[in-house]
Amino acid sequence: MSTLDFVNGKIFDGRADWKAIDKELALKNTRCLDLLHEACLVEAYLPVYTSKMSELFWDDIAATSIFTIEAFEAYGHYFMSRKYLDIVGYNQVTDEEVIKVREKDKGVVYTDKVRELVNFMGTEHFAAEFFKDLIQLTEEPVLRGLLPRFSAEEVSHSQFAFDLLAKMIEADPSVKEKVMEHALHYQHLGSYVLPQVSPAKEDNIKIIQGFNEKVEHLIGKRLSDALIE
């Protein structure tokens, strides 16, 4: 579609020098590319998910603004990751894959605002670290240039969810209990549509502690304490 191609290029092509991609360096670590492929599929799903969130939060102007930003930036991650894999010529993402992933969420209606915000907050918190960890897995300079931006945007997305939950708690302190319950049963949004969501490194203790601290800051109680209880 020529108009879509033109607008995609106008928005995203200035963010990466596609012609400078070093395919040989990129292919030195195919695990990194496999992880990027998986992340690309998650990002391809998120604009569909956020459209459902905009419906769920239809009467909250801040929330619908946040999910609109999330949809756009997730689309950017998807578009640039997919184009990168296309240029490298390894484990490319196909339209059929994207449709298959999105189809798994077809017909699902989300009704629990707190659950979705907790899962959204956690997903973006872990995604920020995931993209940061990918930097350590590749020597290819163009991808190394893209990943810090992806990570920084995920940090903002997680904070968006935190802020919405804080607003809900301010209006109704009993929401704290719901936040804790859903944090104890946290589910990555990618797992809504994929059989697994892979970490970029084995040792994730620090980032798990970060999520624990985020929950504590939000509700005044550590997730780890609740697990012990």
BELBELDA-V947633 format. One line per field, one symbol per residue. ss: DSSP state (@ for helix, = for strand, . for the rest). phi: phi as a letter, one per 30 degrees, with the letter a starting at -180 (. if undefined). burial: + if it has 24 or more other C-alpha atoms within 12 Angstrom, else -. A space follows every 10 residues. Layout:
BEGIN
ss: ???
phi: ???
burial: ???
END
This chain:
BEGIN
ss: .@@@@@@@@@ @@@@@..@@@ ..@@@@...@ @@@@@@@@@@ @@@@@@@@@@ @@@@@@.... @@@@@@@@@@ @@@@@@@@@@ @@@@@@@@.. ....@@@@@@ @@@....... ..@@@@@@@@ @@@@@@@@@@ @@@@@..... @@@@@@@@@@ @@@@@@@@@@ @@@@@@@@@@ @...@@@@@@ @@@@....@@ @@........ ....@@@@@@ @@@@@@@@@. ..@@@@@@.
phi: .ddddddedd dcdddacedd dcddddddbd dedddddddd dddddedddd ddddddcecc ddddddddde dddddddddd ddddddddib hddceddddd ddddcdidcc bcddeddddd ededdddede ddddedcbcd ddddddddde ddddedddde dedddddddd dbeddedddd ddddcebded ddbcdabddd bddceddddd deddddddci bdddddddd
burial: ---------- -+--++-+-- +-+--++--+ -+++++++++ ++++++++++ ++++-++--- --++++++++ ++++++++++ +++++-++-+ +++----+-- ++--+----- --++++++++ ++++++++++ +++++-++-+ ++++++++++ ++++++++++ ++++++-+-- ----++++++ ++++-+++++ ++++--++++ ------++-+ ++-++--++- -++------
END
